[in-house]
Amino acid sequence: MTFIEVKSDLTVIGGGIAGISASLAAARRGLKVALVEARDVLGGNNSSEYRVHLSSPALSSPSFYARDGGISDELKLTVFHHNPRYNTKDDYHLTDMALFSVVLAEPNIDLYLGAAVTEVETDGNGVITKVIATRARTEETIIFSSPLYADGSGDGVVAFRSDAEFRTGREAREEYGESLAPD
């Protein structure tokens, strides 16, 4: 087994749309980012493996003119440009390639595909000090060290493995005074 140590300013776990967006935002502000994805493709639910469409509040808005902005819109436009048949859920491999090209074009992002998080080390006070991932295909163990971590894994693997507080389901409307939240 080979051990690799990676140091960065930010480690992002999860290469779905949230993880890609967080990585791009940080990298474009000068941070050195390690983007870690357990699968061999980027996109998460939006990848060719799951084929869930990129959606947003703007897409379900009654206004014809509603539109997302920023990185979310950039990713959508890039996907639509590379895959004109995206809305018919065809040629999803082109969607994978579009997201891959956006990440590879950013010089401040180092991408680690096929690296599943297996351990999270903390300092005993709840501060994450290392995230450890393995690549079964290459038998590598990769140790990610950074002052900042973002969990965009979709299942909260880093939060869970670090013993952070978490919740299952949604909070009641009274908890935060949200009138539109469920009972």
HELIX and SHEET records of a PDB file:
HELIX    1   1 ILE A   17  ALA A   27  1                                  11    
HELIX    2   2 GLY A   44  ASN A   46  5                                   3    
HELIX    3   3 GLY A   70  HIS A   82  1                                  13    
HELIX    4   4 TYR A   86  THR A   88  5                                   3    
HELIX    5   5 TYR A   92  LEU A  104  1                                  13    
HELIX    6   6 VAL A  157  ARG A  161  1                                   5    
HELIX    7   7 ARG A  173  TYR A  176  1                                   4    
SHEET    1   A 4 THR A   2  LYS A   7  0                                        
SHEET    2   A 4 GLU A 140  SER A 145  1                                        
SHEET    3   A 4 ILE A 128  ARG A 135 -1                                        
SHEET    4   A 4 ALA A 116  THR A 122 -1                                        
SHEET    1   B 4 ILE A 109  LEU A 113  0                                        
SHEET    2   B 4 VAL A  33  GLU A  37  1                                        
SHEET    3   B 4 LEU A  10  ILE A  13  1                                        
SHEET    4   B 4 LEU A 148  ASP A 151  1                                        
END                                                                             
